[in-house]
């Protein structure tokens, strides 16, 4: 069956920075240059957000990519507001800011340029080695303590990675990305996300050891949650790809979320509850203690913010 052609649709966004006040994440800002994602990850929690735009959480999410071409202009407008208080902005909170579309549109790069211009801190989460294209900007941001990066690694098993995330960077390339970023003293957190019981949960110690050996400063994880239509997409996929253990996987996911595949409860949804979730948490904590002891993700600076008004006054 031929792969559907990707369609890029311009979204005329009115704003780019979102306030996030979450019991799971605390207070933060986020910005998403793209909606929808060509990576096609089966488990992606962002799939359901595509329905807001009138598209499906399935194939449409992967092939109809909304592109915010005016994102850099909107970010400048945000930074120029007298009410803006400098704070770390996460790129992205929803879909990957370095998905394949970024090669063509370079919106993420333009946003990093604006952050550097105004000296506003930014954190990045991605599973794509395309981030290395922007190493020049990242190095400048790092020198001012304005950037940290989270690299998402779901599995080091390439067969599993290809099945879960069919159009993403290979596991070996992600490890290389961690290594190259760390060599430039850029703080690198590794996200083991999502952890799927009986599928990739047993890889936690190996992943943490491998990234620690390459200079990662910290690690975090989330347990898979399958909200809305994602549950149907994932269940169909897991029964086709892992028929021998599909029922066990689905039952353990449900056990982590109060008997359901989905979970929207603040403070619980990302870590889960019950025996399976506790076992995963213990394995993660022991692995971090063994391989990442004494390391920590650094706090970024908010003291260097330079609004344009301040620059203009400096001319007189």
Secondary structure, 3 states (H helix, E strand, C coil): CCCCCCEEEECCCCCCEEEEEECCCEEEEEECCEECCCCCCCCCHHHHHHHHHCCCCCHHHHHEEEECCCHHHHHHHHHHCCCCCCCCEEECCCCCCCCCHHHHHCHHHHHHHHHHHHCCCEEEEECCHHHHHHHHHHHHHHHCCCEEEEEECCCCCHHHHHHHCCCCCCHHHHHHHHHHHHHCCCEEEEEEEEECCCCCHHHHHHHHHHHHHCCCCEEEEEECCCCCCHHHHHHHHHHHHCCCCHHHHHHHHHHHCCCCCCCCCCCCCCCCCHHHHHHHHHHHHHHHHHHCCCCCCCCCCCCCCCCHHHHHHCCC
